[in-house]
Amino acid sequence: MTASTTLTRQLRAILQLTEAEVQTTRMRTAQARSDEVRRELERRAGQAEQRARTVSARLRALGGVPDAVTPVIGRLTAVVKGAVEQTEPFDEALLHDLVLQQQLVARARYLRVLAEAADERSVRELAERLEEAHTEAAERIHTTLAEEALGGPATLRATALQRTAGTVTRAFALPVRFTWEGVNRAVNGAQGLTTMAFDAATSATNQVLRLGGAAREVAGSGRDASLRSAERVAQREGAAGTARAVHDTRRGLGSLEPSELPIRDFDGLNQQDAIRRIKDLGEAEEVRVVLRYEQAHKDRAGVTTAAQGRINALAKELVEQ
């Protein structure tokens, strides 16, 4: 096999994968958590399309006219991938994206070596640009995965089907003994299911406390009052595990008291001071607690954006360690 043939074959493979990247990035725009993220994803999709055009041009220059099938296969691959990933948890979809970028990095490196050996300077320069672009893209996905591992919110949000898939996956992993900790893990896996969280928490709390004859004290007028009362009674009854589970549920619902927040006097801070204090937080869990409280109360756009940005920064630090 001649050097030119090998280069052409690799360029065709890269073109197919790049077309898949374009389609995948387009699909991810629908999962953007903010308009800013959506615009950035659209920009990246445009860059991927430009890379596809550049690869096609280089193929023509080598005498390997790009066929009409290769781009279609790439786009079709991404469409099938998008359909399949709806039955998987969100992190699995991100891992598939990462595999795609890592394959593009590997092929770009191989292409660079082939071009060097064949003395094809233009192809080598293209390979270097591709390697840099896909290495950067892989790092972004690593960061998004780290955000997801830290409890989010990630730059991207899971679709409804992916949230359901994630919840089901975790539910099957629960032990037969339906512990309070198991309830909390299963419920927290599904964003937006706060009603389910409350129903599950209240039901389990009442069941546990009824055995101690203290259920009447949990019958408050509202969700937050009920959960606070349940936690106090559990502590008094010596049910430390139950108290922790109720507290975790309260924290996930944003129903903590201001005095329980990691930022002192948070309720009294103006937006700029709140943002400044959030940027000083060093733990992702602390940021999440403040974010959920803010979303459940004042829901100031600047404060929630700052909290999401701080989680993103902490995730990047974790990836770079």
Protein Blocks (a to p, Z undefined) as FASTA:
>chain_A
ZZklmmmmmmmmmmmmmmmmmmmmmmmmmmpfbfklmmmmmmmmmmmmmmmmmmmmmmmm
nopacdfklmmmmmmmmmmmmmmmmmpcfklmmmmmmmmmmmmmmmmmmmmmmmmmnopa
klmmmmmmmmmmmmmmmmmmmmmmmmmmnopaafbdcdfklmmmmmmmmmmmpcfblcfk
lmmmmmmmpghilmlmmmmmmmmmmmmmmmnopmmmmmcfbfklmmmmmmmmmmmnopak
lmmmmmmmmmmnopacfklpmbehklmpcfklmmmmmmmpcbfklmmmmmmmmmmmnopa
klmmmmmmmmmmmmmmmmmZZ
